[in-house]
Structure formats: structure tokens, C-alpha cells
Amino acid sequence: MPDTNEPLIFEMSRKGRTAYSLPALDVPAEDEKKLLPAGMVRAEGPDLPEVSEIDVIRHFVRMSRRQHGVDVDFYPLGSCTMKYNPKINERVVALPGLADIHPYANEALVQGALQLMYEMEKYLAEISGFDRVTLQPAAGAHGEFTGIQIIHAYHNAKGHKKSKVIVPDSAHGTNPATSAMVGYEIVQVKSNERGGVDLESLKSVLDDQVAALMLTNPNTLGLFDENIHVIADMVHKAGGLLYYDGANANAIMGYARPGDAGFDVCHLNLHKTFATPHGGGGPGSGPVGVKKELIPFLPTPTVEYDGQKYFLDYNHPQSIGKTKTFYGNFGVVVKAYTYIRAMGPDGLKRVSEDAVLNANYIMQALKKDYWLQYDRTCKHEFVLSGKWQKEKHGVKTLDIAKRLLDYGVHPPTVYFPMIVEEALMVEPTETESKETLDRFIKTMKEIAAESEKDPEMVKTAPHTTPVGRLDETLAARKPILRWKKEA
Amino acid sequence: MKYLPNTDEDRQEMLAAIGARSVEDLFNDVPKEVKFKGQLKLPAAMSEPELLAHLSKLAAKNGDANDYACFLGGGVYDHFIPSTVAAVLSRNEFYTAYTPYQPEVSQGVLQSIFEYQTVICQITGMDVSQASMYDAGTAVAEAALMACAVTGRKEIVISEAVHPEYRAVLQTYIQAQDVKVHVAPAKDGQTDPEKLAALVNDQTAGVIIQNPNFFGCLEPVEEIEKIAHAKGALYVVDVDPISLGVLKAPGDYGADIVCGEGQPLGNPMSFGGPYLGFFAAKEKFVRRMAGRIIGQTLDVRGQRAWVLTLQTREQHIRREKATSNICSNEALNALAALVYLVTMGKQGLHEVAQLSLQKAHYAAKRITAQNGYELAFKAPFFKEFAVKTPVAPEKISAELAKKGILPGLDLAKFYPAYKNHLLVAVTERRTKDEIDALAAGLGGLK
């Protein structure tokens, strides 16, 4: 990566430079003072930078060269499913007939878009085993919010008063944060020695106050809960519902459907399982599937088909309302739709098979070098620990992660889940070749050896990146959150 | 399979290394009670040429803003997107990156968000910005929740002239919490300050308006600021970012939180998303803001660099005590907004806003010159305005579509009281010919 510091675009500004061109006004000009109240007008534009087009392009291209992405090299970031993003998806979404359509256009003029959404809903329902799906949520956490709202509305409609949501100690932070936003108290259940939900712990917290249990399966340890049907039964008997966090659905396509396993509501992350790019943090899309009895509570509008035309249906009196404007992140849905059509049912099944195979291959190869707390077949990801390196050589998981950067590999997710100390959560995905996996294994073994022979070198890594380790304390203690012109 | 590099031989070697007989063995931990035994009922795989043809066919069934002169608005506008935006967004390093948790190899994304935060502050006149919300609707909802957290109060007053979909999202966000929303009525296309004042009291956490509002009209922003602050409520203003090329920044009339729909800044209309909600505030509220924030710092070599900061507000650290559950945001759309704003620059944004302003007023003049059409409201407007129509908007829409025009939004869709009202938006992309054709088309209807 180039190590020259790139100035901020504001520091490149020169008065009078421009990077835009617009047509001249072709209607008679009116005096602006007559059109707008005097107190509301600003004399000139806001203080944005003044640069030419080449400045803009070189600036961002140079910045991009200081950035790791899936298209640059391996990105085994656990729980994030950093798989390859097919290029046809980008091409399709830019078609004018999909990119340049207004959400309030007459339904007659958006039949193609509505058809795509209608079909996509059916595909996702089939893959997950649910009766209906909404495409409205913009992200995984937003899907959780929509799903928990649906559960809340369901209990209200039944006249049930519920105050709690149960989450396992291995859950993503979004699960408790979401439940809190819907007004629930959070109850945590422990994991057992096999990495699944501890049934005794679950039993002790189940009562008639439980609105739902939120579960990721396979969980954040990459382990499929072997008692899932028992858990579902226990929660249902106590009057609660089951929420499936689909963050890890890449492991199970064609092998298990949360809808068949007793879950009542689920979200899927199109930006994980269905190959849409993460964009440096977004946009995502988090469609939510529900069982039949929860359909009335879905957000509005739904997409319907009357045999001749597709239409938006707002008439759902029990609906939770809207969780987002319009109909969701349509552009992301288009890419995921394209992916599903490219793969077909056999292709999607093979996706999960190869994701699981790749993960187990790396796990087996590294378990003598790094501590593996749960030594059983994993699904699409697994969690190693830097505990041995820390105890023997004072090298922490963070150091191992930073050292990986010197090898051009993005590190795994670190220090999560919290139930494994010094956690290193590895998710290779199915789109990586055996050669890439072998290179990663070799690198991890080398770092284990380096930790023994030259711990200081590992502890001061990275050495080859454009910037070294950052002072995060300084950033938080004296926050500089924007550029300002020097006085 | 082109996205799956493992060959059968690779798979056999890997299975042997693991000590498994078959791939199916790796799924033995799935209890038989829940194992899926059938085949997923999905259409068979398509080759790339077939797939492109299929999607092109679906796309061709839609009427897009290249074939139709788009006068539709309501929060989503057909502004021109400069070529620099696609050039930058197609950089693989940006669009195939994850959230920049490893700053040493994420300076590109981190610096771009820091610059995004800066341009959002520059146009809104605020001190701090976060890295983006999903859209304006969720930004308004997060602003309301933040106002409650800051003030310790539980009531929100929102103008009826705020986008009805934003208000609907707000309602969903607060309905399970102990927060009450009061809607302040509009009169003649503007929020009625007297009626608003009657709803604001010492229980009010925040007063939320939109400027220009859903009807396109400018609000009495200074009067409302006084009402909100007199009772210690936060003043939340949702703005059209393009309007800030000619209109005073909300920071200059006392807003505490400024949010809005970032779509007009370099993002295609894309049938409603993905867009971004921008969200900026006064400095003293920074630790109450939701979502990611990027800060400047130094690395061990003494170089200036950027990093995620103030993370103790967020769900991955604070879990149920976080300011919000937001995790994924709209980073790539925020990058588009940044590239748009630096491409347009100080002069360009001013010019886009002026062109939109002038053309909208020309359109209003031409339309109201037709028999039976008149402006619905007398209040000043920026680029969007409502007209009373002698013909049902539904008919107008259908008839003008035949002439290649999307004439505007039927106001009664959201405000049943405004029967026979059309909301017309005019951006810099609309030509005199298109505006004249719209006016002539409306005038020709019976």
C-alpha cells in the first residue's frame, strides 16, 4: 500500500477552481429576492472545497489505494461473510430502468421493479422456510428491529403482556440493543460446554414474561445448536416466540431452514449471504420473514399480484407501520436477486457446503497452533484463541491481527464473541480457493512461530502498512471530528 | 461454478485433511428433526448472458427518468449526478470493504467518512456529524429518541408538514417506548406557529420540522426556534441538502439537530433506496448521537490518521445500553454524497440550487397560467410546489405518462383533505421545453 499521506480535500481547495458544469438557465430569470424571504437567503454557497475534476479523481483513487477490500485480498472477517461480490450485480443495478425510477411513479410504470420484489420475496421465503417476507429493512440490525416490533405487535394483539427478550451470551450486540429499543428488558442465557444454549440456564429464565428468544444459528462460534428443536419447544410452551438472526445463514442453505426449525421470525442479511458488497459499512438489506400468524403485522406496503399486475398494498390495519421510507434498499435487493438467479438452488446449496468445508479445513489445520475452545465440526466460521500466545509469549490476539496486515491479509474478527478469551473469529467464505486458504494457514503458523521467536516484532506490528497503530485514546479524549479552516 | 473456485479434486483433498468422508458429513450436527430434506424450489441457475437479458427485460418494463421528464419529488429528486461519482464508487477498494475496524488498512474509507462528516457540517452549519443513517425517515426517528435522551423528557412535537413517511417511521420507532408524539397542524402550507406553541411545554423533548417542508414551502424557522427553546426542547430540522445552496443553514437559525435525505446528493432514485440519512448536531450532544463517528488521531510514527471513535456509544460495546442498535449504515451512499458535494463545490451547489429555484418558479407560473390551475399555497417555496387541479391527479398522471411526463405527486395520497392537488418538483435537469410540455399537457386535459 502506498504510504504517502493523502491531504484532506479541503486542504487542496483553491478559490475559483471547479469540477462541475451545468447548462445555462433556459427560462427567464427572476430576482431571487422576490422568490425567497430576505432572511432566508445566503449570498454564496456553503464553504465547500473548490477543486478541479482531476483533483477529485486523484484524491479518491489515492485514498482507495490505502484501503483493503475483498477485491484486493483475503478478508476472513468472522460473522461478516466477506464473500466475493459478482460483477454482473453492479452492472445490472446501474441499468437505467432500475437505477432511475422514482418510488412514487405510477404502478403501471414500475411493473418490472414490483415483479422483481415480488419474486425476491418468494425466493427468500423458500430459502428460509417462512410464509411471507418484507424487503423493507435496510440492514441486519434494522431487520431485527422490524422483527421484534412484529413480535411486540403480535403479543399486544393477543392481549399478552410481555416484558423480556432472551439472548445468549454469544449474541451479536445488536440483539440486546434492538430489544432495548422496543422497550424490552434483556435476559442473558449462558452457553454450554458444547457452545450451544445451556438448557438449564434457559429453563431458569423462561416464564410468561418472555416475548421472544433471539438466536443466531449457527451461532457466533460457528456452531449449529444441536438442541434447536428442544429450545424452540421450550420457548413456545412458555408463550414466547423465536427470532432467528440470519447473520450466519451462509452456512445452511439447502441444509436447514429456520422456518422448519420452529423459528417464527427471521431476518436475512443480503449483504452477507447473498453477495452484495458491504460498501465500507453499508448499504445493506435485512429482509424479514414471518410465519403465517404474524403476516398481519408486517410493515406496509406489501407487494401483491392480482394475476395481471403487481401493486403495493397499504391496507394492513394491524401492521407495525413503516420502519423505513418507501420499500427498502431496492438497489441492494436487485443485486441479491441477480445472485440468486445466477446460483439457482443447487448453486446455493453448494455455497453453504463450500463455506463449511473451507472453514473446517482451516480450523483443523490451525488447532495445534492456536487454542480451539470448541473442538467439533464447525459451520461457516470458527473461533480460535490467542490464549497460548498471550500466556507463553505475551503476544495478544490484537498483535496477531495486526501482524496479519503485514502479510496482506485482513485479520479475522477479534475479541468476539466475548465468551472466548482472546478470540479470533475466522470466516473464509466459499469464494476463496484452496490456495488462498493454504496461504492463510501458512501465514497463521508463521505468526505463531514469530510469537515464540520474536514476540517484540509481533507486538509492534504492523510494519508495512501506510500507517502504524493508532492512538485511539487520543482520538476519544480530544475528539477532532471534522476539518476546520485554520483561523 | 464461476464464483466457487473449489474443484472436485480440491474438495476431496480438503475432506481428507479434515478426516471427513463427504461434505454431507459436515452437516451431521444439524438434528434430523430440522434438517431440510427436499430441494429448494427456486428457478434453475442462469448463465451471465441469460441473466443480463432477463434483468434488462425487467428493467425495460419500468419508466425511468431518462425516458420520462420527472416532476416527481416528495423527498426523492432527479438531480444530475456528475460522472466523478460513478468513477469513485466503482473503485473496488471502497465498495468491497467492510466497516473500517482495522484502521491501518482502512485509511481510505476512514478519511472519506471524516471528509463526509466535514461537508455535512459545512452545508448544515453544524459542529459534528455522524457517518450516516439509513434514510431521512430513520434519521428523524433517531433525532427524536436522541432529544428524549438528552432532555430526559418523553414528548415530541412534529409538524404535520414533515414528510408523512418520516412521521410514520417515527411512530414505529417510538410506539413500544413510553414516548408521545403530538402533530402540529399546518395552515396554508406552513406549520402554524400558534398551534405548535400550544403543544410545546416543559415535557417536550424535541420540536421537529422540515424546511422546505413536504409541500415545498419554507417554514417560519426563526419563530419556531423561539418556541422550542423557550421550553427547553431541542430544535430538530430536516432539510433538503440541495436547498442549502441558496437557503440559510439551519445552524444559523438555532437548530440543535439537523438531518435529512441525502439521496439528492449523487445517489440515483433507485425506486426508494439505498439512500442515506445525514445527521448533524451541536458539539455538546456528540456523545448522545447514534451511529459511527470517525475522528482524527496520530499513529505510532506521528502521522495524521483517522479512526472510529467514541465507540462506547455503540451496540457492539454497550449492547442494550447503546444509543441505538444501528450497525451497518449507508457508507457507500455517503461516499457518493461526499464526491457529489466536492465535485459541485461551493459554486456548483449554489448554482444547482439557483437553477432549481428559477425553473420551479417558471413552472409554477406556466402551470397556473392554465385554466383551472392555481397555486395551493401562498408561502414561498424552493423547488417544489402544490397546485390545485381541475382534473383528478390520478387522471393527470395516466394521461401525461403517455406524453413522456411524470407530472408530480397526488397530495391526497398522504393528505386526504387535499383532493385534486398535485405536488410538482423541478430540478436543474428539467428543461424549458419539458416544463412547457408539462404546462401544455395539464392545460389540455378535460
Interface residues (C-beta under 8 A of the other chain):
Chain A: M1 N5 E6 L8 I9 F10 R17 T18 A19 Y20 L22 P23 L25 D26 V27 P28 A29 E30 E32 L35 L36 P37 G39 M40 V41 R42 E44 G45 P46 D47 L48 P49 E50 V51 E53 V56 I57 F60 V61 M63 S64 R65 R66 Q67 H68 G69 V70 D71 V72 Y75 L77 C80 M82 K83 Y84 N85 P86 I88 E90 R91 V92 V93 A94 L95 P96 G97 L98 A99 D100 I101 H102 P103 Y104 A105 N106 A108 L109 V110 Q111 G112 A113 Q115 L116 Y123 E126 I127 G129 A138 A139 G140 A141 H142 E144 F145 Q149 H152 H172 G173 T174 P176 A177 T178 S179 A180 M181 V182 G183 I186 L223 F224 E226 N227 I228 H229 I252 M253 G254 Y255 A256 R257 D260 A261 G262 H271 A275 P277 H278 G279 G280 G281 G282 P283 G284 S285 P299 I320 G321 K322 T323 K324 T325 F326 Y327 G328 N329 F330 G331 V332 V334 T338 I340 R341 A342 M343 G344 P345 D346 G347 L348 K349 R350 V351 E353 D354 V356 L357 N358 N360 Y361 Q364 A365 R376 T377 K379 A401 K402 L405 H410 P411 F416 E430 T431 E432 S433 K434 T460 P462 T465 P466 V467 G468 R469 L470 D471 E472 L474 A475 A476 P479 I480 L481 R482 W483
Chain B: M1 Y3 L4 P5 N6 D10 R11 E13 M14 L15 A17 I18 G19 A20 V23 D25 L26 F27 N28 D29 V30 P31 E33 V34 K35 F36 Q39 L40 K41 L42 P43 A44 A45 M46 E48 L51 L52 H54 L55 S56 K57 L58 A59 A60 K61 N62 G63 D64 A65 N66 D67 Y68 C70 L72 G74 G75 V76 D78 F80 P82 T84 A86 A87 V88 S90 R91 N92 E93 F94 Y95 T96 A97 Y98 T99 P100 Q102 P103 E104 V105 S106 Q107 G108 V109 Q111 S112 I113 F114 E115 Q117 T118 V119 C121 Q122 I123 G125 D127 V128 S129 A131 S132 Y134 D135 A136 G137 T138 L145 H163 E165 Y166 A168 V169 Q171 T172 Y173 Q175 A176 Q177 D178 L218 V221 E222 L244 G245 V246 L247 K248 A249 E261 P268 M269 S270 F271 G272 G273 P274 L276 V286 R292 I293 I294 G295 Q296 T297 L298 D299 V300 R301 Q303 R304 A305 V307 T309 L310 Q311 T312 E314 Q315 H316 I317 R318 R319 E320 K321 A322 S324 N325 I326 C327 S328 N329 E330 A331 L332 N333 L335 V339 L341 V342 T343 M344 G345 K346 Q347 G348 L349 H350 E351 V352 A353 Q354 L355 L357 Q358 K359 H361 Y362 P380 F382 S397 A398 A401 L406 L409 K413 E428 T431 K432 I435
